[in-house]
Amino acid sequence: MESTARIGLRLRAARERSGLTQQQLADALGLRHRQTVASIEAGDRPLSAPELILGMQVLGVDLDYFTDPFRLVGEGQFSFRTSATVEEQVLDQFERRAGRWIGMYRELSREQGHAPRWLGYKLNMSAHSSFEDAHAAGEAAADLWELGVRPAERLRSVMEDRLHILVLYVDTPPGISGAASRVPGLNCALVNRRESEGRRNFDLAHELFHLLTWDALPPERAVPAYEPPRGKRWRVERLAENFAAALLMPEETMKQAWTRNGSGGDLHERVNETAGEMGVSSLACKWRLRNLDLLSKAEVEAIDDERLVANGALACWTTKVPSFSSHFVGVVAGALDTGRLSVKRAASLLGVSVTRLARMLRAYGHETYFEA
């Protein structure tokens, strides 16, 4: 992004955050007309050096706020999956952290010759789409992308290599399980790497739905994880849940897995086994089985959720996931090799120690030339 356009976007974001009108800011900067501020914010007129310095004082920001290309200010959109107890301030802080990761990746990848992605897949869904439509879309996507008998296993690679979505597994604050982020030329899905495998996979499929339907079905900034409330406001979340369930647990595959795990024995063990095969939480598996009429209403009512794996009661098949992703760390490694980034700044931007940065690079197959 050219500096004039970037500064204009960030000026508008700072002005709106400060509660100033364009006329009030124009007066503070010594400009005659409100239209001058509008022109600067649109990127049509540069901000002079004296105006920039005065703007910093009026808006309470530093120079990096306007000039640092590794920030997302006034252009990124986020939708977080959270618990009900997460405060707005926590979301704001995490959005700034995530914005630096995404902004850094976008800038460095461009410098390394990777063009922004202006075209991509979209789901043909609207506010009038039914839950059955969402199921059908999930099934169709699993078939189109050839996700196989265990879609959860291939979903991440398809999102990265075919859909060109940046997938990042990160350490999130308590209560945040994941997020979808849309930035001009780049879509990103962030997942809490410390969740169980089943929840990570479901979060990833859920965020994919939002990225594919953002224009037609814009998500809330913060949405409840795992059990969306009923009501019109949360209809988009229920569509996302239905899409994710069908994508990760296609009907024919589920029928085969359910049959393979036998018809006798303890029902909880059978659900847990099937969920393990599919790479999802047993709670999600239970409801998918019910929607497919593979479990009766009476059987669902007889299930004790406390005995289901990855539902907060029992230990689950959790595998450690390295921080961020191969694509992301590869871009960082390239910038370190060329001197575009110093080791100290890279560690600071990622929020890790130099030792952990070295460990992260090695985990993805990159040699480290600095002392950890």
ABEGO torsion letter per residue (X at the ends): XBAAAAAAAAAAAAAAAAGBBAAAAAAAAGBABAAAAAAAAAGABBBBAAAAAAAAAAAGBBAAAAABAABBBGABBBBBBBBAABBAAAAAAAAAAAAAAAAAAAAAAAAAGBBBBABBBBBBBBAABBAAAAAAAAAAAAAAAGAEABAAAAAAAAAAAAAGBBBBBBBBBBGBAEBBBBBBGBBBBBBBAABBAAAAAAAAAAAAAAAAAAAABBBBABBBBGBBBBEAAAAAAAAAAAAAAAAABBAAAAAAAAAAAEABEBAAAAAAAAAAAAGBBAAAAAAAAAAAGABBAAAAAABBAAABBGAGABBBBBBBBBBEBAAAAAAAAAAAAAGABBAAAAAAAAGBBAAAAAAAAAAAGBBBABBX
